[in-house]
Amino acid sequence: MNEDVAKQVLAKVDKARDSYHKTFAQFAPGDYRHKDILIDSSLLGIEGTAKVIADIVRTHFMEEKLEEDVEKI
């Protein structure tokens, strides 16, 4: 397969994927209004981005754990 044909195939697959997503999710896959978090990793680098994500996960699960503990009381 030459490069031009490959680009056409990729464009067709991308269009089909977007259409599928819009049909079942009711919004475009790249619509930032439906994202929980956006991180520009070019600003933070790999390690910085990983730290931010890890901090968010820790915070989320700590809050969830605290809520479960309070419910037990």
Short mmCIF file of the C-alpha atoms (twelve columns), coordinates in Angstrom:
data_MODEL
# 
_entry.id   MODEL 
# 
loop_
_atom_site.group_PDB 
_atom_site.id 
_atom_site.type_symbol 
_atom_site.label_atom_id 
_atom_site.label_alt_id 
_atom_site.label_comp_id 
_atom_site.label_asym_id 
_atom_site.label_seq_id 
_atom_site.Cartn_x 
_atom_site.Cartn_y 
_atom_site.Cartn_z 
_atom_site.pdbx_PDB_model_num 
ATOM 1  C CA . MET A 1  0.000   0.000  0.000  1 
ATOM 2  C CA . ASN A 2  1.481   3.343  -0.947 1 
ATOM 3  C CA . GLU A 3  1.443   6.410  1.290  1 
ATOM 4  C CA . ASP A 4  -1.466  8.149  -0.457 1 
ATOM 5  C CA . VAL A 5  -3.693  5.090  -0.191 1 
ATOM 6  C CA . ALA A 6  -2.734  4.645  3.474  1 
ATOM 7  C CA . LYS A 7  -3.684  8.280  4.207  1 
ATOM 8  C CA . GLN A 8  -7.046  7.782  2.494  1 
ATOM 9  C CA . VAL A 9  -7.721  4.632  4.496  1 
ATOM 10 C CA . LEU A 10 -6.803  6.373  7.759  1 
ATOM 11 C CA . ALA A 11 -9.039  9.347  6.937  1 
ATOM 12 C CA . LYS A 12 -11.941 7.008  6.171  1 
ATOM 13 C CA . VAL A 13 -11.440 5.037  9.394  1 
ATOM 14 C CA . ASP A 14 -11.164 8.242  11.451 1 
ATOM 15 C CA . LYS A 15 -14.390 9.565  9.912  1 
ATOM 16 C CA . ALA A 16 -16.202 6.285  10.628 1 
ATOM 17 C CA . ARG A 17 -14.899 6.248  14.228 1 
ATOM 18 C CA . ASP A 18 -16.072 9.823  14.821 1 
ATOM 19 C CA . SER A 19 -19.481 9.025  13.329 1 
ATOM 20 C CA . TYR A 20 -19.837 5.935  15.533 1 
ATOM 21 C CA . HIS A 21 -18.865 7.916  18.627 1 
ATOM 22 C CA . LYS A 22 -21.271 10.766 17.814 1 
ATOM 23 C CA . THR A 23 -24.092 8.272  17.291 1 
ATOM 24 C CA . PHE A 24 -23.682 6.439  20.578 1 
ATOM 25 C CA . ALA A 25 -22.133 9.067  22.872 1 
ATOM 26 C CA . GLN A 26 -24.049 12.021 21.403 1 
ATOM 27 C CA . PHE A 27 -20.910 14.187 21.164 1 
ATOM 28 C CA . ALA A 28 -17.710 14.367 19.150 1 
ATOM 29 C CA . PRO A 29 -14.767 12.449 20.629 1 
ATOM 30 C CA . GLY A 30 -12.589 15.568 20.723 1 
ATOM 31 C CA . ASP A 31 -15.199 17.770 22.422 1 
ATOM 32 C CA . TYR A 32 -13.348 19.115 25.460 1 
ATOM 33 C CA . ARG A 33 -16.635 19.858 27.262 1 
ATOM 34 C CA . HIS A 34 -16.983 16.140 27.862 1 
ATOM 35 C CA . LYS A 35 -13.521 15.592 29.281 1 
ATOM 36 C CA . ASP A 36 -12.909 15.277 33.003 1 
ATOM 37 C CA . ILE A 37 -9.345  16.495 32.767 1 
ATOM 38 C CA . LEU A 38 -7.058  17.883 30.097 1 
ATOM 39 C CA . ILE A 39 -3.311  18.002 30.631 1 
ATOM 40 C CA . ASP A 40 -0.858  19.571 28.212 1 
ATOM 41 C CA . SER A 41 2.016   17.166 28.772 1 
ATOM 42 C CA . SER A 42 4.307   19.333 26.657 1 
ATOM 43 C CA . LEU A 43 4.291   21.838 29.529 1 
ATOM 44 C CA . LEU A 44 5.006   19.334 32.289 1 
ATOM 45 C CA . GLY A 45 6.964   16.583 30.565 1 
ATOM 46 C CA . ILE A 46 6.413   12.897 31.165 1 
ATOM 47 C CA . GLU A 47 7.385   12.876 34.838 1 
ATOM 48 C CA . GLY A 48 5.424   16.026 35.674 1 
ATOM 49 C CA . THR A 49 2.346   14.752 33.876 1 
ATOM 50 C CA . ALA A 50 2.592   11.410 35.661 1 
ATOM 51 C CA . LYS A 51 2.848   13.230 39.012 1 
ATOM 52 C CA . VAL A 52 -0.240  15.335 38.297 1 
ATOM 53 C CA . ILE A 53 -2.239  12.256 37.304 1 
ATOM 54 C CA . ALA A 54 -1.020  10.309 40.352 1 
ATOM 55 C CA . ASP A 55 -1.974  13.206 42.644 1 
ATOM 56 C CA . ILE A 56 -5.454  13.340 41.133 1 
ATOM 57 C CA . VAL A 57 -5.926  9.593  41.563 1 
ATOM 58 C CA . ARG A 58 -4.720  9.724  45.172 1 
ATOM 59 C CA . THR A 59 -7.054  12.626 45.941 1 
ATOM 60 C CA . HIS A 60 -10.026 10.938 44.282 1 
ATOM 61 C CA . PHE A 61 -9.566  7.624  46.038 1 
ATOM 62 C CA . MET A 62 -8.792  9.230  49.398 1 
ATOM 63 C CA . GLU A 63 -12.037 11.230 49.198 1 
ATOM 64 C CA . GLU A 64 -13.933 8.091  48.177 1 
ATOM 65 C CA . LYS A 65 -12.364 6.128  51.052 1 
ATOM 66 C CA . LEU A 66 -13.208 8.890  53.555 1 
ATOM 67 C CA . GLU A 67 -16.823 8.928  52.372 1 
ATOM 68 C CA . GLU A 68 -17.037 5.149  52.823 1 
ATOM 69 C CA . ASP A 69 -15.562 5.423  56.336 1 
ATOM 70 C CA . VAL A 70 -18.037 8.155  57.301 1 
ATOM 71 C CA . GLU A 71 -20.948 6.061  56.024 1 
ATOM 72 C CA . LYS A 72 -19.852 3.211  58.311 1 
ATOM 73 C CA . ILE A 73 -20.094 5.419  61.403 1 
# 
